[in-house]
C-alpha cells in the first residue's frame, strides 16, 4: 500500500478526525475533497477509504459515487483500493435505498475475499440488508463466523431486534456504543437504534433520553439523514400529545431531503401508526399509501408486509364526486364563489361540501387542505362513493 510522503499533511486523516468529532461538516467535506484531489492520498487505499467515508456520512452521496467511479477507472489493477471503493459504493446505495445494487456490491466484496480492515463494515451492512429482506436465518449464520468489535455487536443487536428480543438488542446497542466510542450518528446511529429497542422494552424514559442525546449529536453534525432519523426516534418515544405529529413531519421532511428512502419508508409507517392512534384515519391512509410506494421502490418486503397489515384496518376516505370536485378547485386556490360559478351550484352548497370534506379528511380548514394536497390528487389513493377516483372527471 502506498503511504503519503514525509511531511505530507494527510487531508484524508483530517477529514476522518472531523467526521469522528462530528462538529464541523463543512471542513470535513472540504478536507475529503482535497484528499481525493491529492495524488498522495488518491493512490492510498486507506486515505481513499477515509475520504469517501466522510463524503458518504456527510450526505455528499453523488460526489462519493462520482469519485468512486473515477478511482476504479484510474487504478484497475489495485484490488485493495478497489475493495474500499466498492464498499463506499455499497454504502451510497444503501443510504439512497437502492437495495439491489447494495446487495450486488456486498456480494462482490465477499466473493473477492474481504480484508480485515473492511470486514466489520461489510458484515454489519450485509446483516442489515438481509434483515430488511426477511432473511433472518442467513443473517444469523453470518454472525457465527465473526466475533468481536463494535460493528459485530451492532449486527448482533440488529438480529436480536428482528427476532423480537428487544432487551438483547438494547444491551447490544449500548455495548456497541461503549466500545465504538462514536459520537457522530451519521457514522453509527447506535443511540437511535437503542432508543427503539428501549421503547420496545417499555422503557419510554430511557428511549427518550437516548433519542435526545442522538439528536443533539446529529444537530452538531447537521446532516439531514442523521437529523431526520434521530427526530423519528424522539417522535416514537413521545406521548401522543399532538407535538409528536409535528416531530414526525419534521423527520419525514429531512429524510426526504436526504433521499434516505429506506428510513423514510419506515418512519412513514410509524407516522401512519401514530396518526391512527390519534384517530386521524384519513391522514393515516394517505401516509400508509406513501409508505407503501416507498417500500416498493426500495424493495423492502418485511416493511411492506408491516405497512399492509397496518393499513388494512384503515379505510380510505370516501368523498362524493361533488365533494371531490369542490376539494380539487379549493386546492387550486379558487374561493367559494369562484367554485360555485365553475360548478353551477350555490355558494352555500360549496360551503357545505367543504365542511364535509374537512370532517372526512381530518382537516382543520382550507389552509391545511391546500398545504397537504390530499390523496385525491394522486391516482388510485381515494375512492368516491361511485367507486371512481376523486377529482375532476372531464
Helices and strands as residue ranges (DSSP letters): H 11-21, H 25-37, H 39-42, H 45-57, H 61-74, H 79-95, H 99-112, H 116-132, H 136-144, H 150-162, H 166-180, H 190-200, H 204-221, H 224-237, H 243-257, H 261-277, H 281-298, H 301-311, E 318-319, H 321-331, H 336-343, H 347-360, H 366-372, G 375-377, E 383-384
